[in-house]
């Protein structure tokens, strides 16, 4: 088992947590800012890891306690004493706007540290564009561009999703142009 320390990277911690949850039979998918950090090569730095799951908090605690994680009173988050990063567990289902996915429909990314259950880059851009559109969150738009600049995005799938969600195609096109302009 890998020891968690102040030098443990976000990606390594994500793999450690994901592996412990998988071994406990818990499906939990990394999404949000931590996924942006990984897919955008640390251009954006998240302070927490959001694993979307339907698992009960007591099961999550049991799966991660052997690693040294402790639950924050009354919260759906766990902290480890040797890292500033913390793990949160937004309740499922995993959704991008009104589009939901079953946890088993998510991908396993092979990283240098091992496998990680994480949204795909295209799904992550969906997530960020949903936040941008519905909450007028400019930072989410910027994060969508960061991911699109470095990862292969299925622009056709993204366009179909945007149409189904009622998101103007011009928003998707802006992200595509920004990612190409910035070197992709």
C-alpha positions as CSV (number, residue, x, y, z in Angstrom):
1,X,0.0,0.0,0.0
2,X,1.3,3.4,-0.9
3,X,1.8,5.8,2.0
4,X,0.1,9.2,1.8
5,X,2.3,12.2,2.6
6,X,2.5,15.9,2.0
7,X,4.3,15.1,-1.2
8,X,1.6,12.9,-2.6
9,X,0.3,14.5,-5.8
10,X,-3.4,14.9,-6.5
11,X,-3.3,12.3,-9.2
12,X,-1.5,9.8,-7.0
13,X,-4.0,10.4,-4.2
14,X,-6.9,10.0,-6.6
15,X,-5.5,6.6,-7.7
16,X,-5.0,5.5,-4.1
17,X,-8.6,6.5,-3.1
18,X,-10.1,5.0,-6.3
19,X,-8.3,1.7,-5.8
20,X,-9.4,1.4,-2.2
21,X,-13.0,2.1,-3.1
22,X,-12.9,-0.4,-6.0
23,X,-11.4,-3.1,-3.7
24,X,-14.3,-2.4,-1.3
25,X,-16.8,-2.9,-4.2
26,X,-17.7,0.8,-4.3
27,X,-18.1,2.5,-7.6
28,X,-17.1,6.1,-7.3
29,X,-16.1,8.4,-10.2
30,X,-13.6,11.3,-10.0
31,X,-15.1,14.4,-11.4
32,X,-15.0,18.2,-10.9
33,X,-11.9,20.2,-10.3
34,X,-9.6,17.3,-9.5
35,X,-10.4,15.8,-12.9
36,X,-9.6,19.2,-14.5
37,X,-6.2,19.2,-12.6
38,X,-5.4,15.7,-14.0
39,X,-6.6,16.3,-17.6
40,X,-5.1,19.9,-17.8
41,X,-1.7,18.8,-16.6
42,X,-1.9,20.9,-13.3
43,X,-2.8,24.2,-15.0
44,X,-5.7,24.3,-12.7
45,X,-5.0,23.1,-9.1
46,X,-7.9,21.7,-7.1
47,X,-7.8,21.4,-3.3
48,X,-10.2,18.5,-3.2
49,X,-11.2,15.3,-5.0
50,X,-14.8,14.8,-5.8
51,X,-15.8,11.2,-6.1
52,X,-19.4,10.9,-7.2
53,X,-21.0,7.8,-5.7
54,X,-24.3,6.4,-4.4
55,X,-22.4,4.5,-1.6
56,X,-23.4,5.3,2.0
57,X,-20.9,7.4,4.0
58,X,-20.3,4.6,6.5
59,X,-19.1,2.3,3.7
60,X,-16.8,5.0,2.3
61,X,-15.4,5.6,5.8
62,X,-14.8,1.9,6.2
63,X,-13.0,1.6,2.9
64,X,-10.7,4.6,3.5
65,X,-10.0,4.4,7.2
66,X,-7.2,1.8,6.7
67,X,-5.4,4.5,4.7
68,X,-5.7,7.0,7.5
69,X,-8.7,9.1,6.3
70,X,-11.0,10.6,8.9
71,X,-14.5,11.9,8.4
72,X,-15.2,15.5,9.0
73,X,-18.2,15.8,11.4
74,X,-21.5,16.1,9.6
75,X,-19.9,16.3,6.1
76,X,-19.5,14.0,3.1
77,X,-15.8,14.5,3.2
78,X,-12.8,12.7,4.5
79,X,-9.4,14.2,5.4
80,X,-6.0,12.6,5.8
81,X,-3.6,14.2,8.4
82,X,-0.6,14.1,6.1
83,X,-2.1,16.0,3.1
84,X,-3.9,19.3,2.6
85,X,-6.1,17.6,-0.1
86,X,-9.4,16.2,1.0
87,X,-11.9,13.9,-0.5
88,X,-15.6,14.7,-1.0
89,X,-18.4,12.4,-2.0
90,X,-21.2,14.2,-3.9
91,X,-24.1,11.9,-4.1
92,X,-24.9,10.2,-7.5
93,X,-26.0,9.9,-10.0
94,X,-23.1,11.3,-12.1
95,X,-24.7,14.0,-14.2
96,X,-23.8,16.6,-16.7
97,X,-26.7,19.0,-16.7
98,X,-29.8,16.7,-17.1
99,X,-27.7,13.9,-18.7
100,X,-27.0,11.1,-16.2
101,X,-24.6,8.2,-16.3
102,X,-24.4,5.0,-14.4
103,X,-21.2,4.7,-12.5
104,X,-20.3,1.5,-14.4
105,X,-20.5,3.5,-17.6
106,X,-17.4,5.5,-16.7
107,X,-13.9,4.9,-17.9
108,X,-10.8,3.7,-16.1
109,X,-7.8,5.8,-16.9
110,X,-4.5,4.1,-16.7
111,X,-2.1,6.5,-15.0
112,X,1.6,6.2,-13.9
113,X,0.3,5.3,-10.5
114,X,-2.4,2.8,-11.5
115,X,-6.0,2.7,-12.7
116,X,-8.4,5.6,-11.9
117,X,-12.2,5.7,-12.4
118,X,-12.7,9.2,-13.8
119,X,-15.0,11.0,-16.2
120,X,-13.7,11.2,-19.8
121,X,-12.3,14.5,-21.0
122,X,-15.5,14.9,-23.1
123,X,-17.7,14.3,-20.1
124,X,-15.6,16.7,-18.1
125,X,-16.1,19.5,-20.7
126,X,-19.8,18.7,-20.5
127,X,-19.7,19.1,-16.7
128,X,-17.8,22.4,-16.9
129,X,-20.0,23.8,-19.7
130,X,-23.2,22.9,-17.7
131,X,-21.8,24.9,-14.7
132,X,-20.8,27.8,-17.0
133,X,-24.2,27.9,-18.7
134,X,-26.5,27.3,-15.7
135,X,-24.5,29.2,-13.0
136,X,-22.6,31.7,-15.2
137,X,-19.4,30.3,-13.8
138,X,-16.6,31.8,-15.9
139,X,-14.0,29.6,-14.2
140,X,-15.8,26.5,-15.4
141,X,-15.6,27.8,-19.0
142,X,-11.8,28.4,-18.5
143,X,-11.4,24.9,-17.2
144,X,-13.3,23.4,-20.2
145,X,-10.8,25.2,-22.5
146,X,-7.9,23.9,-20.4
147,X,-9.1,20.3,-20.8
148,X,-10.0,20.7,-24.4
149,X,-6.5,22.2,-25.2
150,X,-4.8,19.1,-23.9
151,X,-7.2,16.2,-24.4
152,X,-9.0,14.6,-27.4
153,X,-12.6,15.7,-27.2
154,X,-15.5,14.1,-29.1
155,X,-16.9,17.3,-30.5
156,X,-19.8,15.5,-32.1
157,X,-20.9,13.9,-28.9
158,X,-20.4,17.3,-27.1
159,X,-22.6,19.0,-29.7
160,X,-25.4,16.4,-29.4
161,X,-25.2,16.8,-25.6
162,X,-25.4,20.6,-25.8
163,X,-28.4,20.5,-28.1
164,X,-30.2,18.1,-25.8
165,X,-29.4,20.3,-22.8
166,X,-30.5,23.5,-24.5
167,X,-27.0,24.9,-24.5
168,X,-26.2,27.1,-27.4
169,X,-23.9,25.5,-30.0
170,X,-22.0,28.8,-30.0
171,X,-20.7,28.0,-26.5
172,X,-19.3,24.6,-27.6
173,X,-17.8,26.3,-30.7
174,X,-16.1,28.9,-28.6
175,X,-14.4,26.2,-26.5
176,X,-13.4,24.4,-29.6
177,X,-11.9,27.5,-31.2
178,X,-10.2,28.5,-28.0
179,X,-8.6,25.1,-27.6
180,X,-7.4,25.1,-31.3
181,X,-6.1,28.7,-31.0
182,X,-4.2,27.7,-27.9
183,X,-2.2,25.0,-29.7
184,X,-4.5,22.0,-30.3
